Amino acid sequence: MAASDIVVIFDFDKTIIDCDSDNWVVDELGATELFNQLLPTMPWNSLMDRMMKEQHSQGTTVEDIAAVLKRTPIHLQIIEAIKSAHALGCDLKIVSDANTFFIDTILEHHGLQECFSEINTNPGFVDEQGRLRIFPHHDFTKSSHGCDHPSCPPNMCK
């Protein structure tokens, strides 16, 4: 089998990086207490969007969040493995319950963005006010994504 016939699918949090990116950002920005208070009251993606709103209202910029993401722990051997698999011609993809802003920022920082042909995750983008917005991959409030697997989050079939 040629390397070009090999597809490698990664999760992101606790796989490519050595932590959960959402928790890392919340903790590093000093917002853990508010996060823990709100956690029982709303779905995860809505909570992360709310946390980014709170941070924005306190003067935290997208650049501040990016700086936190660039400090995310990642093992050097993971970086080497991804680059090696890509160099061999493997098709690398990510399926993650993180978000595009977090994943793209971290991958770009480590020179890994071009290694992945596809990233399936929650949308994360900077709006016209300069606020980071995070939404679910699939709007589970309107309909189910159709999977009954107990480990799938409601917003994304993994």
N, C-alpha and C positions, 0 to 999 in steps of 0.2 A: 504494500500500500504506500503510495507516495504521500509526502507531507501535505501536499495540496488537497488530499482527500480527507485530511484530519481536521475536524472542527472541535475546538476546545471552548467550552462555555464556563465562564467564571461567575460566581457571585462576587460582590464587591466588598461589603462590610464583613469584617472578620474572615476574609479570604484573601483578597488582594491587599487590603489594609488590615492592620492589626487591632482594629476597634470598630465600633459602630459610628459611622460618620455623623449621624444626627446627634448622638449623645456626646461625641467629641466636641462638636461646635457649641452645643448648649453649655457643656461644662467649662470649656475654655473661655467662653464669653461671660461666665459667672451667672448664668441664668438657670442653674439646676433647680433651685428652690421653686421658682415660678413654674418651670416645666413639670416638676413633680406634683404641684398643686393642681395644674390643669389636666394632667394626664388622664385621670378618671372621667373627665367631662367631655372629651371629644376624640374623634378618630385621629390616628397618628399623623397623617398628612396635614390635616386641618390644624393640629397642634403645632407642627413644625412651621406652617405658614404663619400662625399666630405668634410663635416665638420670634420669627424674623420680623414681623410687624413691631413687636415690642422692642427688639434690638434697634430697629430703624428709628423708632420714636425716641430712643435714648441716645441717638447720634452715632450708632454703629453703622459704618459704611460697608458697602459690598467689598471694598478693598480690605477692610478689617476682617471680614469673614473669609476672604480668599487667603489672607495671611495665616489665619488659624488653620485652614485646610492644608496649606503648604507645610505645616508642622505635623500633620497626621502621621502617626507611626506606620511605617511600611518596611518590611524586611528586605534588605538588599538582594537576597536570593530570589525573592518573588520578582523583583525588577529584572534581574538577569534571566530568570526562567521565561518571563513574558517576551523579552527581547529575543531570546534564543528560539523560542517556538515560532515567533513571527518570522525571524530570519530563515528558518527552515521551510517556511511556506505554509504553516498551519493557519487555518482561519480561526481567529480569536473573537469571541463575543462575550458580552456581559449581560446578565439578567439579574437585576438588583432592585430592591425596594428602597434604595437611596434616592438620589435625584440627579438630574443632568448637570446642574451647576456644581454640586459637590464632586461628582465623578470627573467631569471634564477638567475642573480646576486641579485636582490631584493628579490625574493622568498627564495633563500638560506639564505640570511642574516637574514630573519625573521623566518626561520625554517618552511617554507610553501611548499617547493619544492615537498616533498613526498605526499602532499595532492592532487596533480593534476595528473590525469591519462593521460591527453593529453593537449598539448599546440600548437595551430595553430597560427603561426605568421610569420613575415619576418625573414629570416636567418641573424644572426649576429654572427661573429666568428673572432678569432684572426688569422691573416695570418702568414706566415713564417718570416715576417719582424717585427712581434709584433704589427702590426697595426690592429685596429678593423675595420672590413669590414661589411657593411650592404647592403643587397640586397632585392629586392622585393620578396614576397612569390610566385607570379606568374609574369613571364616576359610579361608584358602587351605590350611591344614594338613588340613582335612577334605575339601575338594573344590575344583576349579578354578572360577573364575568363568566359564569357557567361552569365553574370548577367546584367540585365537592370535596376536594382534598383538604383535610383539616389543617395542614401546615401553610396553606396559601393565605396571604393577607387578602382582605376583601377588595382591595384596590388593584390587585395584580396577580395573575395566575403565574406561578413559578414552576 
